[in-house]
Structures are given as structure tokens and as C-alpha cells.
């Protein structure tokens, strides 16, 4: 059934010509926004701004629900469209030909090409067809500023296309058609002079001079009445020509068509949105244009924009990139290296190259590991293209050098606070403060042109006193804008009254501080205190609860203070309820704090903040813990008003939001002698770190925590930290180090005669041996752990041990025993232990697959995947995806198999789940082989073998070898297939059931119809 997404008129979706019900208004608006950004990721924050004027606290969950509803609708339509979750938001992958907007743009483009070739009748036919896609005002029926802005641009593109069509018709003397089309348009848009001019010309050339002059007079009256203006030069000259009879048949040059964007079929256009109120910087833009655009196209062009913080480097770079984007049609890429982002580690070359390669269209399974290999692939992707690469927020030349293309025709724009003199061949552009006229324009843009025009001399003096620095100008002007009773002269008078202010404004970074201190002087006492104390917060963002603890006030007071500081432009806000400093503003607050607050006051505030985060972390993680008795670390702390969570899903979301703060606070505690807080905070985070597979900075956190616990002389705490560090090492494949740390922890717990902790550590050791595919040793340690707690039937470790024994039996091919233990584990596990139950159920699905009960396995694993997504349990999502990849390959669904495999691979790499990464690569290769794409399968199997060898995963090396054998047989090379299968059998760990698959083929090597579990 044909499906069409209609944007050029009342928004609707048609199936076989009939409207489809889309749910509520918000769901309709969400679909429209995704369609307008088809095949490009839309950040969640952008969706929030577009869908809500005043977002509720549950906004992300509501977006999740709306997306779920849309997915169901799209699935029912059975069309080539689906919504994908990305790192930053959501992307609608849709065939562009399903939208009327694509029909309009493609038809307009084809018409211009036909006109360029001299075929005006064909151009008229094509453009008329393109305009037939319109059914009324764009996106009518939807509201909201974002929608209305886009709709206005689309409606403008229609009018421009109609003017172009009239110009084409004029050249073939179709005056009657022009008059019929333009007459109602002129009535609808009486102030649009270009439409009126076209109608006047057509009327005159068809012999209706009086009517043409009447149309002019109507337009002149409308302009005078509405705007107090006379008609423009074009209209006046045309009227004069009609009166003199000198208007010729030859029409003017057709208007430039601005509506059709570059061909975006490859979806490689990633520039950030250009700011709507960009002003000034004309000299720098001219300099960039002169140095960059006049360079020979046979040259690689690198433009390096440097300058102090707050001077507008990124804004200028993005604006310039949009200006020249049409000259780089093969791709426009953007990457933020976070060189000077507070609380965020700079991206490594390897991380940045992965993003750029993904953006350039490289499938995740074909992205190599290592910066050198990725850099080579990136250079090959750009070779021979006209592409633009914007690299923002660079630390130094060494950070950006691996990202540079190697061939001509590419423009690279780099921004940094440092002058990148070590970067050879650059076109440097150093940003200074604004010229006086541009500074005045920026100030007027903030407070309003009318208000600024009433006091031009005071405005000039105000921007001079602000040092012409963009950030200072915006802060001062915003204060004035929000105070209607002030004049500009009032602001100037207050600026002059501050001692030494002018001197500070003339000295680079101190310019901003002086203006900020002026703002600080007008803050009430409580807001002033909160502003200063927030500079003590070591994290990246602050909410009302942490602010209340820091300042020793109520949450309600904190909310009021944060809101007022935001109104004063002393805090920024990227998402509801979360605030942060600009880095220069933080410097100012620190300076004020040191001048105003005593050392004991600062110490007490930091202590309150540490107490808060310890209590909050423990509260949030309690809902995620798989243990029946979660460790308590905050019992002796003063009562804390903690940000509430309603469920494990809510807790996981809050922890994800706060994780950067938690790691920063833990480091702060360790570095500043708060040893008890340092180790307790990290140990309290353990359920969340487990949820995220001990990724990110887990190793550094536990290492610092172990040292802090040692300094705190707490042996129990130290054993917890060494145990956590061992878990991190185990997940990252550092086997020897993990065993060493477990040994250290065991010594401490055995001295303390803590049998429950000893049992838990023996489980850790068993898991280590399981990871090493030493199933005998793994079972021995699980049994030993079980013996230590045999007297305690209610000990939560019983279910964990039972699950792990089931995994051992599964790997040995004892599937019935495995299923029995998995079901027994679920019986022992309390219902509230959501994560543990999901992991066990996922194992059940894997065993069902091994028993060839593929349909049943698919149902089980689909349920696990949905549940893991509901609580954002990333490791569980990865495990479910890779298992479903295998199941759908066995069911004969290679496309679905690949979708799950790629999702598993992406997550595994993000979470450093190397075993899942290796399995996902082999699973993807098996799906490719099932689809008879032998060449692609061999490439992916080779990468799987390389990664498995790198991590010393014998079982996955064997599986990759087994896969290469299948590929060799598919090519008809029986000798190579035999050698590969023999290598796989030799490499599989002793006793592992998977070896039997290769053995089956070796036993029937001459039988071309022979199959195994991997290829049946």
C-alpha cells in the first residue's frame, strides 16, 4: 500500500490516498519534526523545545512514550520508515520519495536543470508538477514556534518557486496563465512587490495597461497604509515604463531559487544550526572568504580560528560554514573535541574519528580499531570529494592533526583558544573584540532597536565600557532588557560607579569579570551567596537539591535562587532544572568567593555537598541493586533532602544525568582529604557502575577510592574498593590484574572473618575463570562460594551462584541442566531485583536458541530487550541484541539479524564490552553469509579474528575461524575450509560445546549439503 507523508499543506499521512490516524497533537508534531529532519538525528533537547513551551519534569519519558506510539504507527503502515535512538536523540530513517517535500524539491531542481539546458517548456512542466505537491499552507494544523518558523520558510520557498514559474512563462509569452496564477497570490500577499511586478508586466504585455496601473496603485496604497512606505525602485520603474510604453517583452532575469537545499540523499550534513541573531564579524568573514575561498581547489585548506573564551569562535565558524556550505556538496561534518569543556574529558583522536567515520557512512562493523587505522580510512573517505569539516574546541595542534584529511578539495575549519601555530599550512584568523559599530549592533539586538535608537550616545558609551567583548555586551544588555524602568543612561551610570571597572574591562579576561561583578552587586543577599558557593561545586551542572545542600537552604529557596541567577544571565540552562556556569563566569564567582567567604565557611559548604551526594547516590542506587541488602554508607549523616526517584527506570535516568557530577565530586573528595566520603561515594555507585558494565572512568574511581579507604584506615571499605576494581578489570579483559585485586580483597575479608564478602569474592574469581573459558575452575569456585553461605538460605548470593553454574552448563552443552538452574535462580531471586532477573532471563533465551527452539528464544529475548530499554540497562540491551542477531539468522531473517547485530556492536564498543563486540562481529558475518554476501562476511570475520586475538578470547578466535571456513566453502575452496575448521577445533577451549559444530563439518567434509548449527 502506498504511503505518503504530507508536509506541504495540512499535515497528514496518507495510505492508499486515505488519511492515517496519528494519535494526539504532540505525536503528530513529533512526527513532523522528525520528517523535517529526515535521516538526521534530532537531539532530545531540540525535541523538548519544539514540543513544550513549559516542559514537565517527566518530559523525557513523555518523548519516549510518543516515540513508541509513532513506531507502532509506522510498523502498521509497513512502509520504509523507522525511528532509531541515537546517542543524542532520535532519527527517522525514511525513503525521501515518500514525502511531498522531496517531490517539490526534486521537481524544482529538475526544472532549473531543464531551463539551464534551454528547454523552457520542459522546465515549466516540471516546476508546475513540483508545485502541485502543495495543498495549502505548510504544516497547517500544527502549532509551536519551531513548527511555525519552518512553515514560514517552506511557504516562502513556494512563493519563490511560483515567481520562478511566472518568469519562465513570461519568456514563452504565456501571459494569461501568469495572470490567472498571480492575481489571487497578489491579493493574499499585497506587500510582496515581486509578485505585484510580475502581474503588472503580464497585464501590460497582454494589452491591459490600465489594469496593470490599477494593480500598481493598489500596491502603493497598501504599502502606505500598512508600512508608511512608498513602493520600491523596481515597482516604480515598471510603472513609469508602462506609462511611457517602454516595457519590453523581454522579462527580467528570473529570481534566484533559494528554496531547494543541496541534495542530501547521502545524509552527510552535520553542521550545527546557525544562530538566528548573528551580528557583526563582517571583517573576519571577509577575511575568511578571501583567504579560503580564493585558494586553489587543488589545495587542502585549513582555517584556524583562535581567540579568548567568550569571543565567539564557534559562532563565527558555524556561521561561515553555513555561508560556504553549497560549495562543499559531498559532506559537511562537525565534531566537538571538548578541549575546553568543563568537566568533560577531551575526545581522543580514536573517538573523534569513529564519529566522523560513522557520519561519513562507514558501517560500525567495518570501522577498524586504533587512531592510525581509523585516520587512514577517514582520509580515504574524503579523497576526491568537496567536503567541509568543522573541528570545534581543540586543545592543541596534536589533538587535531590526526583528523586532518590528506587530499585537496576539502575545507577544514578549526576553533581553539590557543593559536595553532604548530599546525602547518593553516590560514590563521585571530578573533579580537568587536569594532564599535558591530558592538552597538549587538547591544541593540538584545535590548531592541527602538529602545536603542532613543539613546544612541549612551549605547555607544555602554558598549565601550563593556570593552566591546561579546559576552560582556550580552550580559549587560540582557540586564537592561529585563528592567523596563531603566534607561541606557542608568546602566552607564551604574557601570561608571564601580571602582577600577574600566581598568579591568581593558584587560582581556578581566573584562567579563568586571561586568559580572556589577551584576553581582545588584543580587539580593541569598542569591549572592548561592552564586559564590556554586563555584565550589566540582561538577558540571547543578540542580535545586545539590544547590540547597551546598548553601544550607531549602530546595524551594534553591529553585528560586537558581531561577533568578538564570534571569541575570549568570547561569546557563541546557535542560529543565539543570544549570551551569560559563567558564569565565565561574572564574568570577571563585574570585568573589575568596574575597567574601571565610575558609571555614567554604569548608562547611563543601562538607554539606559531599554529604548530599553520598546520601543521594545511596538512595538512587538502592533501587538498582541486585542484592537484597544494599550496603548503607549514609546512616550517620545529617538528614538530606534528596532528589526523589519513583522507580528503577527513574533512578537510572537520574544517575545518568548526575554521573559526571558524581565522578567529579568523588575526585574532589579524594584530592582534598575527605577520604571517608571519597571511597564511600564510589562504593555507593556500584549498582550503577554495574548497570553500565563498569565503563568510562570506573577504573580511576575505584583506584582512587581504594587509596582513600586505606588512608581512612577502613579495611572493610578497602576490600570493597579492591573488589570493585577487580570487577572493572574483569569486564575490560585485564585478567591477571583482576585476580590480583580479588586476592588483596580476600586477604582483608578473611582477616575480618566476613564470610558473606568472601563468598562474593569467590563468585568474582569464578567469573574470571568463566571469562577464561576454564569451566572446571569456574565451577569449583562457584561451589566454594556456595558452601560458605550454605547455612543461610536467604543469602542473595545463592541466586547469583545458581545462575553462574547454569552458564557453565550451557557452555558445556548440558542444556537441560542449564535451564533447570536458570529457572531455579529466578525462584531464588526477589522480584524487585530487576537487573538480575533480566540477565537470567536473557540466559534462558540463549539456551532456548542453543536447543534450536528459535521462535521461543526470539519471544524471550524480545521481552528482555524491551525491559532493558525501559530501565536503560545498557549491558542487557547489548546482550539481548547480540542474542537476537543469532536467533534471527537461524530463523532466516538476515536483515533483522543485521539490525540487532549492529546495535549490539555499537553498544559493546561504547561500553567496552569486548566479548560482546567479538561475538557481534562474528554474528554479523554469519548474517552476511546467510544473505550470500561472502565478500562482506569474510571482511567482518577477519575483523572478528583480529579483535578476538587482540583480547586473547580463544572461543571467539575459534568462532571466527569457523566462520572463515564457512566462507571458504561458499567460495568452493574445500582445502582452506578444512584447514580453518581444524584450526577452530584446536582453538576452542577444552570441553566447550561449540567445537562440535566444526567437528560436524570435518566429519563430512566431502558432503556439500552438510550443515551445522551455524549454517543450517
Steps between C-alpha positions, in 0.01 A plus 500: 500500500638843400588730789561875471609744771342837424665815635407752229152578624299355792738253665385144442612152404317332212479128434352412163370856489320476834605692817661294777418569866819616676393534862508825695628844400840447663557175314406668171737787570781258593461315169505828310824609668664165425384516137639853461833358616463170316800267527671738744513470878288753691636562854258437785543858624391630158192279514418629848524862384280428199233302683463692827487863597537404866641143513379275785743308721406177320580646159750232393264220593221671306725525194586133542127417512423712193783338306367159599156592369646625172703182460184296530324720245789472253513125550128476418559700182760244386697775323869573465518716814621433852613700802847431643637609838839672467755618756338844512139452395288332234532457123221416253646283226261539210512473123496866389269430208220430751474873586332769292785732602744277309271509195495879515877540544591242235252644251633852560857382449411314181319809369808718553714243320258493207502880481880503505495263199267737314182291528252750641184297425648203688606731787145639523354149500738379773459805723121489466507135601723582798262774615206260472635334817371800697151470650497818710713668764787274610448300820161654566327343798820501706611775737811604689784741423730237348228370267385849407857606416552204267155546348580864422819395318316233303221741403762747388660231282161441334460869421852514361426198280177663377693815410753285313217325313354839405841607368521183288148555363583864425783390272262283293228768510242301702356823640153364565632220720716748691205731565284208617768377741625833637172688549386301809858492633528880484173525693634259764840677521428865422839623632712258291624730223661227288162327451333831419770587247451168320124552480539859375742391226271215386196731491684765300644252248155348448365846408343591836702812591223655708465185709877491549501859629204419727697214650787743563270750670350231724848397605612856568195560720558176691867586566417850617212384724682201654863613515502872423733428203496568128549215251854388431715594203401198286129568533537876440718445192251250363210746549698769320579262214131413464408870489767565235424179311860384526452168679645235273396144442831381644442421867750568777740229610309231689528525877755286670340183635596473864263234614665181385781385726801305381437138412503329838442146388823388663403667829855619569417850612565548871562871555338641816211740457610852404399760760205717405642823646856489366635853475833663423823326408472626141875563483585151624248342263649695210848394610397135513332526161803669345756259643298181468268533204765651271738214569548264209264197511807278465603593855395365838380810689525517879365809674585532871285742700647586839408741777416533867201332660174682436622677187274300266729254319249218459219737402716654229623163376148355472367814329785500249457126436132554415593784266734282295315168542367496143856487370562174687216273383662166586481537877500751786630347823520629855677367809545662842829385655403645843846646545378765741162360612473507880480156657522317166809313389632604156419252226786281392587480132358146494165614644473798267589291196233243587236775500626643170519158335147411615378836367674433167302176458742230615309210666608451864623148438749626240651776715848379600648543846780745570544865403749427224275254314192717548691808381602322181141393434374854569749645250390249240133590561571867421737439211372658181203672668400862553432479873503733799617392846442723804712393799399693809654557844851370431763472775807528278645405163581145614132429575374611160782380273379134473158624381631697202419373149786423267367623167399817321150639469419483872451800727585448867392765753654468847420698815716519811587731783861452403675627188576182309836615371630141502238401243676535165327662207217664692320822414494666846215731603537651848180639648525822695224703663230650276540831314288776657230496231455122521498517880220759485307276260532203737389709801200634307408149388466394865310799641301578184569740214235753607630527855860533380413768241366726776844527669769446233779678692429306820501172306841585350635580846353182650668271248827690542486441875433130429828485313323402174522136614196300374434312825521816710273690260236228505501478880472875553238546228292208629488657846374821346249318279333334799470828693253713317529790746871548428635718221827428323641805679405337833709197408792719392482691829511178702793370299698817558443482875691176548857549619770398251240354267636672189852372569379144528289524184804597296697188607391193308325244726448749779259684270227247566568478872451873549161490329401190698596671826272783406218246462597341829464833683127508419427146620308455828711355781380139465543490122845656541598229748373221272685650203828501688459156659412334169859561394598237761300233316752278320240369254368621169134574578298590807139435593289634785576208736880519480483880516282482812754273670794716398344820630319347799155617381174330397441361155230760438744781585762341277257479207416868539867600518598294196213643300597856586867439425391360165299815435812703581689298236741386770400137444417312182246226449509226236225283646218566747618526860871463413724808518866565428758779492675640198866439581577874528201551726627220724838678522319812611299310763817339639665839527198640683486197729862541607443869561176455698479162677735367766686168475279335770187610311633352176599179682154461654330550162719235335426258788125551453533435127696176555244380754223570252655307214580202720143484632350562155716239328413239758129580467501492119708180476290310752235440231762364259679262737469127431576423865224466757690714749666796332801634691427816696759774530294805597332385823703739717458804277266793568161471332515593131220616272585277203368524146220238501478206261187293446640184338814325384449659157477843656805429717707389202404816312593724794832319549581537131428872529706535817786261420741774386430684826549185709837421346612860540389506865677170572822636352461821696454306824806283434718797401402713798528257791135395534610135491189349660271674253727413208488120535142481629368703206663269245381185679149644522509541119574128448148400379506775238855416390387139462202619296743665259745210489765690698571726203633853487708605798415205725861384529629840607212540745564169676879546502465838669235357734728212609775747584252721688367202700855405591568853622170488685627181672180310412577139402139418408486804273834412348385146420188639333714727285744225397203278417351775285834556327519128429154510342608787275813311391300184436254681275787663310689176446789573740490152647824485697444838659144405592616184680767703682242749628262224608787340691564827683132531585485136617788554743314792656163323535653179634677699770163652586326156483240644266365182334236672290760731347734204450222316319444800272871518421513129416214564258719769344781249463263248346389759247863569417556133422174493306629791289816296442281206389643287784171337589639254756665775706193721464271230635740429790496863614123533464459184712745639761305824516181302540647297788589815698136611509335156512369574852321815380213407266401864452842621389461686166818341364317166460312622192816650352696177545216291354486725193877478450498120529230500231733695270775242557259218408387689189856535372557128560187416300301374801197703400235330713709546816562860400130576462421336834756719680385815321139444602617417853696826506184693414317323783769604748518859376255758645276667237642843579846400373415607149848498348591156635176351374554650154852354476372156602208517255740602224702187578180295469445644151856407402450140617169478310687609188770238564222240523375620158180637654554818299146641497474456877845655544399802290196562720704469819777729377256760360347526847846537654598770248185702565543475877868599482413802286230599746759535779782603264711198602763536229695172550174305496396677180829401338470136612140475379587654163789260432288202603216614274750545217583128529136396537375693197783366287385149596139597420601615151460874564844639401386864481358495853806308613730774368295772671539328837865421436592858418314628805690250716833596344446873549403458866778251568760743373352785699494290819834324438322163500773332298356148515165624369685701234678187374181294505308775321759513221480125441120511522485780242730303274274193535202716399691627195587144406137399538415781257765357262724807529820297535738790439353715779480199731870424458595862575298500822623152604858627451432796728340265753813284493726805546301633795470157666874441462571846642299420815613134516144370477567144383133409456434799276820440303369148439158630398656744252713221354188286476327782313791544259475127431133542406594791271775294336257215436254750348779601259564136419841485674464174693869485592493838671166417666648179642804680637285769658265250667796307638645823635165578664481158668855543634426852627169431675546465880500147636151355538319789335190386313548747212794294373253232385378727218839497329543132576175424316638653181837330533321167534315558170742724312410362158126542554409840354152482654630448855394768749567592860336723760669806344387444141181293510 
